[in-house]
Amino acid sequence: MTIGLIIVGDEILSGKRADKHFSRVVELLGERGLSLSWARYVGDDPERITADLRDAFAAAERGEVVFSCGGIGATPDDHTRPCAARALGRELALHPQARELIVERMRDVAAEQGLPFEPDRADNRHRLNMGVFPVGSEIIPNPYNKIPGFALRQGGPDGGGVFFVPGFPVMAWPMIAWVLDTHYAHRQQRQPREERSVIVLGAMEATLTPLMEAVEAAHPGVKVFSLPSVDHPQWGRHIELGVKGPTPLVPPAYVQLLKGLQGHDVQLGPELVRTQS
């Protein structure tokens, strides 16, 4: 299952705000036995957003799942909704269910403030723009304040889709979790996973590549990884070489990796084990 992430906002690229979505999305996926395949950052530039969303919709047609965080509000710097429509060549329209949810939220806010609900007030009419989505969109419920996100899915239960959520983490993260558990629960692999690796000193990646390829070929379902470092405070120049995958598959692959290293003129350092339930 190929999963991508688009993070929208000038505030991220300028450093005004630190991105928190990337690491949390990786965690949400990892909890479900899934992983992130690619990610993009884009500022509040309509042309660039549209171009990235064209790519995202093309990926969805190939069965990929893409999450887009940010830019779905109704202020002048929120471009994601019209850019999504432009990328698909579709019209924008007020989604009936979104309208109901936004009106419900406005009524709740008025009650909390002890004020009468005035749906025709200018600011309330403007808030309905947050429910204007590309035609054909589905709703993503927002448990924080009821203002929904939207989705444009392709095909049946195994199809891809692009899922749009707000930039606020408190809203975005439970909405992403809802999408994964509602639409893609059957694709999740909630089984223990493991990484085993060893610090290799005095080797070049190129000389270890044939060994890595041989281990992957012999153990389907396991990935071999190589993480070189040139200035580690403890080990200096080294390579962390290891295997990762479902827990039952990792030990035999790791044994083969260690045996293969015996044929190389290298020094082995500490071995590392990381588990994930």
N, C-alpha and C positions, 0 to 999 in steps of 0.2 A: 504494500500500500504506500504510494508516493504522496507525501504531504508537504505542502509549501506554506510559507508565511510571508505576508507583505505588511510592513509597518509604515504608516503614513504620518507625516508631520514635520514641519520645519523645526519645531522645538526639539526634536530628537537629533536632527542633523546639525543644528547649531550648538548642541550641548546644553541648551537651557534646561532640558529635562533628560534624565538618564532613562534609556529604554529598559523596561522590566518585562516586556512581553516575551522576548526571545527565550530567556532562561525558564520562565514559567511554562511556556508552551512545551518546551522540551520535557519538563517535569510531567505535565499533564499527559503527554504522549507516552512517556516512559512508564507511567503508572498503568498504562493499558497495553503494554507490550508493543508500542508503536514508536516510530522515530521520525524526526524532521529530516526531509531530504534537501530542502533549499530555503533560503530566506532572502528578502530584498527590503531595503529601506528607500523611501521616496519622500521628497518634500512636498509642500503644498503647491505643486505645479500641475495644473490640469492636463497639459499635454503629456507629461511624464507619467502621471497617474493613469491616464487613459491607455498609454502604451503598455504599461505593466499589467493592467487589467486585461488587455487583449491577450497578452501572453498567458495570464491566469485562466481565462476562459478556454483558450486553446488547450492548456494542460488539463482542464476539467473534462474536455471532450475526449481526452486520452484516458480518463478514469482517475486523474489525480484529484486530491482534495486540497483546497487552498483557503487559508484564513487571512482576512484582511482586517487589520486593526486601525481604527481612526478615521476621522474625516467624514462621518456620517451624520453630523449634527446639521444645524440650519443657520449657521453664521457664515459670513462671506468667505472665510478661509476653509470651509468644509466643502470639498469638491468630489468626494468619493461617489456619492449617489449619482450625480449627473455624468461623471466619468464612466461609471459602470454602464449606464444606459448608452452612452456614446460608443463605448467599446463593443457593445452588442448590436448597435444599430436599432435600439428600441426606444419607445416613448417612456416618459416618466408619468406616473399616475399615483394618486393617493390610494394606498392599500386599505380596503375597508376594515380589515381586522386591526391594522395599525392605527387607523383613526379611532376605533373604539378604545384601544388601549391608551392612546394619548389623551383622549377625553377623560377616561377614567382616572388617569394620573393627575390631570388638571383639577378634576373634582376633588380628589384626595388632598391635594395641596391647599385648595381653598378651604376645605373643612379643617385641616390642621391649623390654618391661620385664622380661623373664625371669620372668614369672609364669604360673601355669596359667590356662587359659581357663575361666571359671566362668559359663556363660550364665544360670544361675538365680540369680545374685547380684542383689540388689535393684536396684543401680544399673544393671546391664546390662539387666535387664528394663525399667527405666524408659527406657533409650535406645531401645528399640523403638518408643516413642511417636513418634519422629521419622519413622517410616514409616507413620504412621496418616494417610491421606489421604481426601478425599471419594471415594466409590465411583465408579469409572469413570476414575480418574486414570491417566495415563501417567507413566513415570519420566523424569526429566532427570538424566543421569549427572553425578557430581561428581568430576572428576579429582584434586581436592586430597585428600579424605579418604574418598571413596566414599559418604558420606551423601547420598542423592539429593534432588533437588527433585522437583516434580511439575507436570504439565500437564493442562489440561482443554481439549481441542481441539474445534472445531466443524466438521463437514463434511469434505470431502476435502482434497487438497493445496493448494487455493486458499482453504480455510476459515480462519477466525480461531481464536483461542485465547487463554487466559490461562496464563502460564507463571510458576511460583513458584520463586524461588531464594533462597538465604540472604542475609543482610545483609552478610556478610563479602566484601569486594571480591575477595580472592584466590580465592574459590569462585565468586561470582556472575558475574564477567565471562567466564571461559571457558565457563560453563554457558549464558550468553546467546549467546555466539558459536556454541556447539554447536547451539542451537535454530535460529538463523538459517541455519546452513550445512546442517543436516539436514532441516529442514522447509520452508525458504523459499529455498533456493538458486536455484530457478527464477524467483524474483521479484527477484533481485538484479540490479543494473545496474552491473556493474564496468566502467565506461567513464570516461574523463577528464571532469571537470567543472570549470567555471570561473565566477568572478565578476568582473565589470568594473563599476566604479563611479566616480563623480566627486563631488567636494565642491562643493556648490551653496550660494552665499552670497546672502543677500537675497531668499529665496523662502519662501513658505508652502506646506505640503503640499497644502492644498486647491486651490491654483492649478495644481499639477503633476499632480493626480489624473487629469484627462482624458488627458494625455500618457501616463501610466503605463498606463492602461486600453487605450489605442490600441496601445501596444507589445506588451502581452500578447496582445491579440486578433490581431495580425499575425504573432506568432511562437509558435505552439503548442509547448509543451515548455519554454518559458522563463518564469521568474518575474521580475517587477519588484519591487524592494524600496526602501523609503524609511526611513532611520534618522536621525531628527532629533536634534539636540543643542543645548543652550542655553548650555553653559558649558565648551566644549572649550578646553584651555589654549593651543592653537595657532590654531584657526580660529574660536573663539567660537561664536556662534549660527550653525548651518549645518544642511544636510541632506546625508547621504550617499545619493545616488540611483544605483541600478545595476540590473543584470540578472544572473541566474545560471541555470545549466542545463548540459546536455551541451556540451562545448567547441565542437563545430562549429556549434551553434545560437546561441552567445552573440554573436560579433562583429557579424553583421548587425542583431541586435536593439539592440546598444549603439550602433551607428551611427545608427539611427533615433532612439534616445533623445537623443543629442547634437544631432542636427539639430532635434529638437523643442524643445530648450532654447534654440535660437537665437531662437525667437519670444517668449521671456520676458525681461524686464528683470532678469537675474541676472548674478552674477559667478561664474565657474567657477574652482575651485581645483585641487588635484592629482587625478590619475586613479590609481585603485588596481586592481590585478589580483591575484586569488587563484586558485590552481589546486589541484586535488585529483585524484590519480591513481586 
